[in-house]
């Protein structure tokens, strides 16, 4: 089953370009160029694997849209990539749980790669939810395992030669 990407950007040419490139890569793409239709479109379709949202959507408050997305239980853990101008402050979006940002103008190859990574791996919150174990704990356990393996490699050969 192909990954589903939702795109909301008021620039029709940007949406068309992204749809074309993502479709060629095997993604199922849903899009809108109307900010007022973002929540409605997300409400009638299956949950996407990634949401790409333009922070400059006309006629809507992008902070409110992000709040509405992150408040909905079925969308809460979907990675949300916010495309923004350099003057747009990230803090209110981060407080809502948005983790991924790209500042415009951005390289299209970088944008496609970021979408691919998010569709494949999600965000740290989504990975945590899937595994049930916080990523920090997993990292600490891996470090501990490596440390124990190193100690065994150092000290076990010494025990076998002493006897």
Steps between C-alpha positions, in 0.01 A plus 500: 500500500643836404556777748249785493622861501267795565607838357340837575650798321323796337752503215344275238827455310676380816226247575501373140879463498499315834211276394679408178832422668346308790266301275797397282668374818197285580323712760126552519452879512204698632516877470317826535584856405231640729591552865137480607481146361799356688313355796201403286724314253689324780166411658359317199811309396704232668774615732807602297852388584632859468334842496678780311349835593579849371517746790392773258160357406270788416187567701587272791711508813775238455548468877129418535518243220800332667313510832195339339713228338699423814182505712335230294587161646537320167731771358698588813800279421511560126825681416424858399753683283442875506624702203562854620656830414806599705303765692245245629576411863525126570429515874116500490507206259755307710279549806222324308724205418617591150854362474600553139559832322639606165565865425405631157641521249610140542676258272243262345734204537535574873123532530441163330766335716347642819158370397650158421668482840185606682289249306750224577596574858253759626594724789649401833154522660349263242789254540460514879131425472562203267761340724344599832849585629638855502786542251728635775459172690575298188812710440619453858442124480700481176785697656496270804507190277797640307683579825442149634615347170816712513572391859452136406737536205763659722478274805394155375818432298699578818307242702547224243882547482560509877411148581 
